[in-house]
Amino acid sequence: MWKSAFLFLTVLLAVGFSTRDPNGGVDANDPDVQKALQVAMEEYNKKSTDMYLFKVVKINRIVKEMWDGYTYTMDVVIARTVCRRGSMAQSCPVFINPHQAKSYRCTFVVLNGGFIPQWMLLEQRCY
């Protein structure tokens, strides 16, 4: 009996893991995910020495974990936009001209802290 139960559990786990969402079950359109991306990009652009702003152009993976609040680990591609630092533009398309275009793959870890909702960038790696 336990052998058939073990076989059933193994098949169930295999099917469950093979159909997992590439974003770890996290919806990229979730308002908290969007806020985490916004915080990450605001901090990135503040620290950047580039005269142009960058924005997320592709989300590769998002992992949400509960740890003293929620942490969002986001693997994304960012690209340089035509908007300069300090501009108030609502929409910033990315550069198409290869001499001005730049993109990086980045991992951002953003925390939404527990009982007091406070968003902060914990880690940033871009290459």
N, C-alpha and C positions, 0 to 999 in steps of 0.2 A: 504493500500500500504506500509506504513512504517513498518508494522508488518512483511510482507514478506521480505522486505529489511533487517530488523534486523535478521530474521531467516537465510537468505542467508549469511549475514556477520558472524553470529555465527558459521555456518557450515564451512565456509571458514577458519575462524581462528582456529577452532578445527582441521581441516585437516592439516593446515599449521604447527601447533605446534606439532601434533602427528608424523610428518615426519621429524622433525628437525634433523640435523646432531648432534651426541653426542658431537662433538667438537665445537658446536656453529656455524657451518657453516664455520669453519676455516680448511683449508687443512693442515694437519700435515707436508706435503712435501713442502709447500710453503717456498721459500728461506728465507723470513723474520721470519717465525716460526722456521726454522732450526737455524737461527742466534740467535734468542732469547733463544732457548734451549742451544746453544753453550755458550752464555754469562752466563746463569744460572749455567751451569756445571763448567765453568772455575772459577766462583766466589765461588761456593760451594767447589770445590777442593782446592782453595787457602786458604779458612778459615778452612777446615777440618784438624784435627790433626791425622787422620788415615794415615798410611804409604802407603796405596794403593789408587788409583784413583777410583772414582765412575762414572757411566754413566747411562743415561736414558735407561731403558729396556721396559717401557710401558708408553704410553700416555693415560691418562684417559679422560682428557677434556682440551680444549684450548678455551679461550675467548679473542677476540681481541676487544679493545675499543679505541675510539679516545678520548684522554685526553692530551692536551698539547703535541701532537705527538700521538703515538700509544702505548698502554700498552697491554702486552700479559700476561694473567693470566693462568698459566699452572699447572694442577694437574697431576703429573707423579709418576712413581715408579722408583727409582734409585737403582743400585746394585753395590757392590764392584767388581772391576776388578782385574785381576792378575797383572796389571801394577803398578809399584811403582811410587811414586811421583818423578818428574824430568825425568821420562823415555820419550823417544821420539818415542815410538812405535805407529804405525799407527792404529793397530787393537788391542783392549784390550778385550778379552773375560771375562765374569764374572766367579767368583769362583763357582764351583759345590760342592766342599768339604764343608759339613755343618759346620765344625769347623772354616772355613775361610769366608764362604759366609755371607753377610749382605745385607739387603735391607731395604729401607725406602720409605714411601709415602711422597711426598713433594708437596708443592704449591710454585711456584716461580712467582713473578710479575716482568716483565722486561719492561723497557721503551725504545722506540726508539724515541728520542726527536725531534719533529717538523721539522723546517727548517734546522737545523744543525743535520745531522744523527749521533746521539751519543747514543750508547747502554749502559744501566746501569741497574743493579739489584736493584730493590726498596725494595723487600721483599722476605723472604725465611722462610718457616716453614716446618720442617720435623719431622716425628714421626714414 
